Amino acid sequence: MATLRLFAAAREAAGTGQAQFPGATVGDVLANASETFGEGFQAVLSSCRVWVNGDQASAHTPVSAADEVAVLPPVSGGST
């Protein structure tokens, strides 16, 4: 199972910062996570970027049990 790391709004929607999910691709892992975490997580996920082991990934990117899939929502803010 790949390790799913969640940040910011994705972490809040899921109620956790890390979990493990089965899947052969990023899309499989995210589908399993969406099934577990529900509609709120799915809504946040639609605007997120996904990375595997530090490299930007797509839904078709293959994953293995040793991989880390990171979900990063858009970041806003800064100084004025």
C-alpha positions as CSV (number, residue, x, y, z in Angstrom):
1,M,0.0,0.0,0.0
2,A,1.2,3.5,-0.9
3,T,1.5,6.1,1.8
4,L,-0.8,9.0,1.2
5,R,0.4,12.3,2.8
6,L,-2.2,15.1,3.0
7,F,-1.6,18.8,3.6
8,A,-3.6,21.9,4.5
9,A,-7.3,21.7,3.4
10,A,-6.8,18.1,2.2
11,R,-5.6,17.1,5.7
12,E,-8.5,18.9,7.3
13,A,-11.1,17.3,5.0
14,A,-9.7,13.8,5.7
15,G,-9.2,14.3,9.4
16,T,-5.6,13.0,9.1
17,G,-2.3,13.9,7.6
18,Q,-1.3,10.4,6.6
19,A,-2.9,7.1,5.6
20,Q,-2.1,4.0,3.5
21,F,-4.2,2.9,0.6
22,P,-3.9,0.1,-2.0
23,G,-3.6,0.9,-5.7
24,A,-1.5,0.4,-8.8
25,T,-1.7,4.0,-9.9
26,V,-2.2,7.4,-8.3
27,G,-5.8,7.4,-9.5
28,D,-6.4,4.1,-7.7
29,V,-4.9,5.4,-4.5
30,L,-7.0,8.6,-4.6
31,A,-10.2,6.8,-5.5
32,N,-9.7,4.6,-2.4
33,A,-9.0,7.6,-0.3
34,S,-12.0,9.4,-1.6
35,E,-14.2,6.4,-0.8
36,T,-12.8,6.4,2.8
37,F,-12.8,10.2,3.4
38,G,-16.0,11.2,1.6
39,E,-17.4,14.1,-0.4
40,G,-15.6,16.8,1.5
41,F,-12.3,15.3,0.6
42,Q,-13.3,14.7,-3.0
43,A,-14.3,18.4,-3.3
44,V,-10.8,19.5,-2.0
45,L,-9.0,16.9,-4.1
46,S,-10.4,18.5,-7.4
47,S,-8.1,21.5,-6.9
48,C,-5.0,19.8,-5.6
49,R,-1.7,18.9,-7.1
50,V,-0.4,15.4,-6.6
51,W,3.2,14.3,-6.3
52,V,4.8,10.9,-6.0
53,N,8.1,10.8,-4.2
54,G,8.7,14.5,-4.8
55,D,7.8,14.4,-8.6
56,Q,4.6,15.8,-10.0
57,A,2.2,13.0,-11.0
58,S,-0.9,12.3,-12.9
59,A,-3.7,9.8,-12.2
60,H,-1.9,7.3,-14.5
61,T,1.4,7.4,-12.6
62,P,2.2,3.9,-11.3
63,V,2.8,3.5,-7.5
64,S,4.1,0.8,-5.3
65,A,4.1,0.1,-1.6
66,A,7.3,2.0,-1.2
67,D,5.9,5.2,-2.7
68,E,4.6,8.3,-1.0
69,V,1.7,10.1,-2.7
70,A,1.4,13.7,-1.5
71,V,-1.7,15.8,-2.0
72,L,-1.1,19.6,-2.0
73,P,-4.0,22.0,-2.2
74,P,-3.4,25.5,-3.6
75,V,-1.7,27.8,-1.2
76,S,-2.7,31.4,-0.8
77,G,-1.6,34.2,1.4
78,G,1.6,36.0,1.9
79,S,2.6,39.4,3.1
80,T,1.2,42.7,1.8
